[in-house]
Amino acid sequence: MKTVFLVDDSTTLLMSMKAILEKAGYAVETATGGDAALKKLATIKPNILITDLNMPGMDGITLIKEVKKNPAFRFMPALMMTTESQQEKRTEARAAGATGWLVKPVKPEDLIEVLKKLLPGA
């Protein structure tokens, strides 16, 4: 079973996304911000990271940069999921190591489709 690590400051979004992903057969870990996510990564080995861009404290781009510094997670796919759609933010996220960009609200079937592409065998 593939593990998805969701990071968002909205607990409502985390709960709804977790339910969708678990129903689709994924294990799901969550964190409510960048600092909490980095702490949790010391104890879990997710197959993919999906993070919000705008969060208090550490934003999603900084989180991806920090995660990618760890050799264990250097090649783990990382998706940015946000209401933002400016090209400059997308470029900045790509440079930080983001694999893709999802604009909220994301349809459940679209999310599952992206995961199937990024996680072969999922």
C-alpha positions in Angstrom: 0.0 0.0 0.0 1.3 3.4 -1.0 1.5 6.2 1.6 0.4 9.7 0.9 1.6 12.5 3.2 -0.8 15.5 3.2 0.2 18.8 4.6 -2.3 21.6 4.9 -3.3 24.1 7.6 -6.9 23.3 7.0 -8.0 20.4 9.2 -11.3 20.2 7.2 -9.4 19.8 4.0 -7.1 17.2 5.5 -10.0 15.1 6.8 -11.9 15.2 3.5 -8.7 14.4 1.4 -7.8 11.6 3.8 -11.2 10.0 3.4 -11.0 10.2 -0.4 -7.5 8.7 -0.5 -8.2 5.9 2.0 -11.3 5.0 0.1 -9.1 4.7 -3.0 -6.7 2.3 -1.1 -3.9 4.6 0.0 -2.5 4.9 3.5 -2.5 8.6 4.6 -0.5 10.6 7.0 -1.2 14.2 7.8 0.4 17.3 9.3 -1.1 20.8 9.8 2.0 22.8 8.8 5.6 22.7 7.5 7.3 22.4 10.9 5.0 19.6 12.0 5.6 17.8 8.6 9.4 17.9 9.0 9.1 16.4 12.5 6.7 13.7 11.3 9.0 12.7 8.4 11.5 11.5 11.0 9.1 8.7 11.8 7.3 7.9 8.4 8.4 7.0 4.9 5.7 8.3 2.5 5.7 7.6 -1.2 4.5 11.1 -2.1 4.1 14.5 -0.4 1.1 16.7 -1.2 1.4 20.2 0.4 -0.5 23.4 0.5 1.4 26.5 -0.6 0.1 29.2 1.8 0.5 28.0 5.4 1.4 29.9 8.6 5.1 29.6 9.5 6.7 27.5 6.8 5.1 27.7 3.3 4.8 24.7 1.0 7.7 25.7 -1.3 10.1 26.0 1.7 8.8 22.6 3.0 9.6 20.9 -0.3 13.1 22.5 -0.3 13.7 21.2 3.2 12.3 17.7 2.5 14.4 17.4 -0.7 17.6 18.1 1.4 17.1 14.7 3.0 18.7 12.0 0.8 15.9 9.6 1.8 13.3 11.9 0.2 15.3 13.4 -2.7 13.4 11.5 -5.3 10.0 11.4 -3.6 7.3 13.1 -5.8 6.0 16.3 -4.2 2.7 18.0 -5.3 1.7 21.5 -4.6 -2.1 21.8 -3.9 -3.2 25.4 -3.7 -5.7 28.0 -4.8 -2.8 29.9 -6.4 -2.2 29.6 -10.1 0.4 32.2 -10.9 3.2 31.0 -13.2 5.9 32.5 -11.1 4.8 30.5 -8.1 4.7 27.3 -10.2 8.2 28.0 -11.5 9.4 28.6 -7.9 7.8 25.4 -6.7 9.4 23.4 -9.6 12.8 24.9 -8.8 12.3 23.7 -5.2 11.6 20.2 -6.3 7.8 20.0 -6.8 6.7 17.4 -9.3 3.4 19.0 -10.1 0.7 21.6 -9.2 -2.9 21.0 -8.4 -5.4 23.9 -8.1 -8.0 23.7 -5.3 -10.6 22.5 -5.3 -9.3 19.3 -6.7 -11.8 16.7 -7.9 -11.3 13.4 -6.2 -11.0 11.5 -9.5 -8.4 14.0 -10.8 -6.3 13.6 -7.6 -6.5 9.8 -7.9 -5.5 10.0 -11.6 -2.4 12.1 -10.8 -1.4 9.7 -8.0 -1.7 6.7 -10.3 0.7 8.4 -12.8 3.2 9.3 -10.1 3.0 6.1 -8.1 3.2 3.1 -10.4 1.5 0.1 -9.0 -0.7 2.2 -6.7 
